[in-house]
Amino acid sequence: MHRVTGWHTALSVLLTLTACSQSRDLDDGGASRDADVRDVGPDGPSPCNTVPQPQCRRGRCCEEAALPTLSPSCTWQCPLGFEVMCEVDPAALCEPETSCEDNDECALVDATCCGTCSIPELADVVGVHVDDVDEHRRAVCGDDPPACPPCAPPGPNPYLVAFCAIGREDGGRCLAVDLRDQAVTACSVDADCRVRARDCCECGADTRFDNLLAVASRGDYERFACNRDATCGGCAPIYPEEVEAFCDDGTCALRNLAAPTPFP
């Protein structure tokens, strides 16, 4: 069954709980569908207003939404044709779901079927939920993927991350973010920058050059690399002496003194 949003599933479980002495299942086909079903807003007269309100959906991709109504027995009911536990049609080419609650639920994937043959930039990638990586590929490639031009796999861009941006009303959304556009890499002088591993926790992190980037010394890199409840050990990593961070036109950059071509 396809997940519609990260919190819709939790709300569907809460449908079995009621604030009254009686409850009815949404699908009992009996009295729960009688004529005494009223629209009740947050300021309505019903004592059931504390019952969590689900969201009703329909459509091949569950893309149509509608508000439910509340019966006198404190049971939410969807309009005719809508369901709380909406199932996506397996044959439909749906846009991938991007809702999230934390960073580890998001993945960075190619925006197109074949991707790029060079080091990717922000326009080359998108952020999707980890459960929808295959669905995204199917959406951009179709059922019969095209032949992609032969090229060597491009190296990673350590400044591109999949980030769960938490909104005030609609929860989190998986986004592709270029850290070079964020305050976490802003600088004025070389001393503003430092070398850091891409991992959430620096203690025990991989310190090979391909896993390093340059960030602002006082930046909050953990916001992009860690879950909100992450805890890390206190050990300090030992970074290669030949790698240094410097300020390059207002953005922290990294260079390997053994092969002095800066990145980015």
Secondary structure, DSSP 8 states (H G I E B T S, - for coil): ---S-TTHHHHHHHTT--SSS----TT--SGGGSS--B---TTSS-TTTTS----EEESTTS-EEE--EE-TTS-EE--TT-BSS----TTS------EESSGGGEEEEESSSS--SSS--GGGEEEEEGGGHHHHHHHHH-SS-------------TTEEEEEEE-SSS-EEEEEEEGGGSGGGB-SSGGGEEEEESSS--TT---SGGGEEEEETT--THHHHS-TT-----------TTEEEEEETTEEEEEETTEEEEE-
